[in-house]
Amino acid sequence: MKKTFPGFPLVLAAMTLGVSLHASVSTADTLDDVKARGTLVVAIDPTFAPYEYTDDSGAITGYTPAIMAQVAKSLGVKVEYQKMAFSGIIPALISGSVDAEGSSLNVTAERAGKVLFVAPFGKSVNAVMTRADDKRLDPASLKIESLAGLSAAVKTTSAPEQLVKQFNVELKAKGLAPIKIVGVDSVDQTLSALMTKRADFILDDITVLGSLRKQHPDNLRQVGELGDSQWISWATRKDDTRLNKAISDQIIAMKNSGDLQKLQQQYLGVTFDLPSQDFIPAK
C-alpha cells in the first residue's frame, strides 16, 4: 500500500512560496528599494565648492546637488543626504550604508575596480588664465613651450605648482627659459599677483579659473588647458546597474537638453564637452 504524507501539500506549497520569494528578492535591487521608500540616500562631503558645499543656512548646495535634485525628480523620490568625511564615502557605499555617493569623484581605473561610475558631469584639468589685455598667449596654439620665460601665480604646495615645476623640467631639457614661480597662499592672491603684473598668468583648475572669470569677466582671459585631465562623476555599487543607468540617463538627458551646460555656467563659470560612455581610463 502506497503511503501518503498528509503534510506534503503544505510542504510543497511552502517550498513553492520560498522559491517565489527568493526569485522576487533576487530580481529586486537598490533602484526598487529607493522607489519603494521614496528616498535616495546619498553620501556626501559638502566641502568642495562650487561642486558641493554648505551655504550660510546649513543647506547643501552647489553644482552637483542641483543635478542630484533632477535625478531624484526623474525617479519620483526625495534626496536624503548623509554627510561624512570624503575618505569614508566609498566604504559607506560598498557596505550598503547608502544607495549612492554624491561627492565629486575623479574617475580613475583604481576606483573603477571598486565601484560603478555614472556618466560624468565634470572635468578636472588645469588651465592658463591671463589679463584680458595680454595677447601674448594664443588659445589656438597653447603649449608648454609657450610659457617659457613667463611668470606663473600658483598656490604654494598645490598641484598646479607641482605641474609648473614639471613644465620647467621639460623646458630645461629643451634649452628654454623656465617659468618663474610666484608662490602665494590663496586663489585671491593669485588673482592679485596677476592683476598687479607680478605674474603673467595663473595656472589652476578650470573651475577655479571659471569662478574668477565670473567675478571679473572684462579683466580676465582663459587661454587653454595644459596637463592631464580627469572626468568627474558619481558612483554606485557595481551590482546596482539599474540605479546606475537611471542616474546616468538623467545626466545624459540634461546634457542633451542643454540644462547641464546652464548649471555648469551658473555654478562653475565654465562648460565642458562630456562623454556618455567609454570614459574610464585604462590605468
C-alpha positions in Angstrom: 0.0 0.0 0.0 1.4 3.3 -1.0 1.9 5.6 2.0 1.0 9.3 1.8 2.2 12.2 3.9 -0.7 14.4 4.9 1.5 17.5 5.2 3.1 17.0 1.9 0.8 19.5 0.0 1.6 22.2 2.7 5.4 21.5 2.4 5.2 21.7 -1.4 3.3 25.0 -1.1 5.8 26.3 1.3 8.7 25.3 -1.0 6.9 26.9 -3.9 6.4 30.1 -2.0 10.0 30.0 -0.9 11.2 29.7 -4.5 8.8 32.6 -5.4 10.1 34.8 -2.6 13.7 34.0 -3.5 13.0 34.9 -7.1 11.5 38.2 -6.1 14.3 39.0 -3.8 16.9 38.2 -6.4 15.3 40.4 -9.0 14.9 43.3 -6.6 17.7 45.8 -6.3 18.6 49.2 -4.9 16.5 51.1 -7.5 13.4 49.2 -6.4 14.2 49.9 -2.8 14.7 53.6 -3.5 11.3 53.9 -5.3 9.5 51.9 -2.6 10.8 54.0 0.3 10.6 57.3 -1.7 14.1 58.4 -0.8 17.5 58.2 -2.4 20.1 58.0 0.4 23.3 59.7 -0.8 26.7 60.0 0.9 28.3 63.4 0.5 31.2 65.5 1.8 29.9 69.1 1.1 33.3 70.8 1.3 34.1 71.1 -2.4 32.8 74.4 -3.6 31.5 75.1 -6.2 30.6 71.4 -6.9 29.1 70.7 -3.5 29.2 72.8 -0.3 27.1 74.0 2.6 25.6 77.5 2.4 25.2 80.0 5.3 21.8 78.5 6.3 23.4 75.0 6.5 21.8 73.7 3.3 23.8 71.5 0.9 24.0 73.3 -2.4 26.2 73.7 -5.5 26.5 72.2 -9.0 26.2 68.5 -8.1 23.2 68.9 -5.6 21.4 70.7 -8.4 22.0 67.7 -10.7 21.0 65.2 -8.0 17.8 67.1 -7.4 16.9 66.5 -11.1 17.8 62.8 -10.8 15.6 62.4 -7.7 12.7 64.2 -9.5 13.1 61.9 -12.5 12.8 58.9 -10.1 9.9 60.4 -8.2 11.7 60.4 -4.9 13.5 62.8 -2.5 17.2 63.0 -1.7 18.4 62.2 1.8 22.0 63.3 2.2 24.3 61.7 4.8 27.3 63.9 5.5 30.6 62.2 6.1 34.3 62.6 5.6 35.4 62.1 2.0 37.6 59.2 2.9 34.5 57.3 4.2 32.3 57.7 1.3 33.3 54.8 -0.9 33.5 52.4 2.1 30.0 53.5 3.1 28.7 52.9 -0.4 30.3 49.5 -0.8 29.0 48.4 2.7 25.4 49.3 1.7 25.0 52.1 4.2 23.9 54.4 1.4 22.3 54.0 -2.0 24.8 56.1 -4.0 27.5 58.6 -3.4 27.1 62.3 -4.3 30.5 63.8 -3.8 32.5 64.6 -7.0 34.9 61.8 -7.7 37.8 61.9 -10.2 37.3 58.9 -12.4 40.3 56.6 -12.1 41.0 53.0 -13.1 41.7 52.1 -9.4 38.3 53.4 -8.2 36.6 51.8 -11.2 37.8 48.5 -9.8 35.7 49.1 -6.7 32.6 51.0 -7.8 30.5 51.7 -10.9 30.7 55.2 -12.2 27.8 57.1 -13.7 28.0 59.2 -16.8 30.5 62.1 -16.0 29.2 65.6 -15.3 32.5 67.4 -14.8 36.1 67.7 -15.8 39.3 68.3 -13.8 42.2 69.9 -15.7 44.5 72.8 -15.2 44.3 75.8 -17.4 46.0 79.1 -18.1 44.5 82.5 -17.4 45.9 85.9 -18.3 44.8 89.5 -18.1 42.3 90.3 -20.9 44.6 92.9 -22.5 47.6 90.5 -22.6 47.6 88.8 -26.1 51.0 87.0 -25.9 49.4 83.6 -25.5 47.3 82.2 -28.3 44.5 79.8 -27.2 44.7 78.0 -30.6 48.4 77.0 -30.2 49.0 77.0 -26.4 51.7 74.5 -25.3 54.3 74.3 -22.6 56.9 76.0 -24.7 54.5 79.0 -25.0 55.1 79.7 -21.3 58.9 79.7 -21.4 60.3 82.8 -19.7 56.9 83.9 -18.3 55.9 84.0 -14.6 53.0 81.9 -13.1 51.0 82.7 -10.0 50.2 79.5 -8.2 49.2 78.4 -4.7 52.2 77.1 -2.8 52.4 73.3 -2.4 49.4 72.9 -4.7 49.0 70.5 -7.7 49.3 73.5 -10.1 52.6 74.4 -8.5 53.9 70.9 -9.0 52.8 71.0 -12.6 54.7 74.2 -13.3 57.8 72.5 -11.8 57.2 69.6 -14.1 56.9 72.0 -17.0 60.2 73.6 -16.0 62.0 70.2 -16.2 60.7 69.8 -19.8 61.6 73.4 -20.7 65.2 72.9 -19.3 65.6 69.7 -21.4 64.8 71.7 -24.5 67.1 74.5 -23.6 64.3 77.0 -23.0 63.9 79.6 -20.2 62.0 78.3 -17.1 58.7 79.6 -15.8 59.2 81.9 -12.8 57.0 80.6 -10.0 55.2 83.3 -7.9 54.0 81.2 -4.9 51.1 82.6 -2.9 48.7 81.3 -0.2 45.2 81.6 -1.8 43.3 81.9 -5.1 42.6 85.6 -4.3 46.3 86.1 -4.1 47.0 84.5 -7.4 44.5 87.0 -8.9 46.1 89.9 -7.2 49.6 88.8 -8.5 48.2 88.6 -12.0 46.4 92.0 -12.0 49.3 93.8 -10.4 51.6 92.3 -13.1 53.7 90.4 -10.7 52.7 87.3 -12.7 52.0 86.8 -16.4 49.4 84.1 -15.9 47.6 81.9 -13.3 47.6 78.1 -13.6 44.8 76.4 -11.7 41.8 74.1 -12.2 39.3 75.3 -14.9 36.5 75.5 -12.3 38.7 77.8 -10.1 39.5 80.0 -13.1 35.9 79.9 -14.2 34.8 81.3 -10.8 37.4 84.1 -11.1 36.3 84.9 -14.6 32.6 85.1 -13.4 33.7 87.7 -10.9 35.9 89.7 -13.4 34.5 88.9 -16.9 36.1 92.0 -18.5 39.5 91.7 -17.0 40.5 88.0 -17.4 41.1 85.7 -20.4 41.4 81.9 -20.4 43.9 80.8 -23.0 43.7 77.0 -22.8 44.3 73.8 -20.9 47.6 72.1 -20.0 48.4 68.8 -18.4 46.4 65.6 -17.8 42.6 65.8 -17.3 40.2 63.6 -15.4 36.4 63.2 -15.7 34.4 63.8 -12.6 31.5 61.6 -11.7 29.4 59.8 -9.0 29.3 56.1 -8.3 27.0 53.3 -7.3 27.8 49.8 -6.2 29.0 47.5 -9.0 25.9 45.3 -9.0 23.5 48.3 -9.0 23.4 48.6 -12.8 19.7 49.7 -12.9 20.2 52.5 -10.5 23.4 53.5 -12.2 21.7 53.6 -15.6 18.8 55.7 -14.2 21.2 58.3 -12.8 23.3 58.2 -16.0 20.3 58.6 -18.2 19.2 61.7 -16.4 22.6 63.3 -16.6 22.8 62.5 -20.4 19.3 63.9 -20.9 20.3 67.1 -19.1 23.4 67.3 -21.3 21.4 66.8 -24.5 18.8 69.4 -23.5 21.4 72.0 -22.6 20.3 72.1 -18.9 23.6 70.6 -17.7 25.6 73.3 -19.5 23.4 76.0 -17.9 24.2 74.6 -14.4 27.9 74.5 -15.3 27.8 78.1 -16.3 25.8 79.1 -13.2 27.9 77.3 -10.7 31.3 76.8 -12.3 31.7 79.6 -14.8 32.8 77.2 -17.5 31.2 74.4 -19.7 32.5 71.0 -20.7 32.2 68.6 -23.6 31.4 65.4 -21.8 31.4 61.8 -22.9 28.4 59.5 -22.2 30.4 56.2 -22.4 34.0 54.9 -22.7 35.3 57.4 -20.1 37.1 55.0 -17.7 40.9 55.3 -18.1 42.9 52.2 -18.8 45.2 52.8 -15.9 
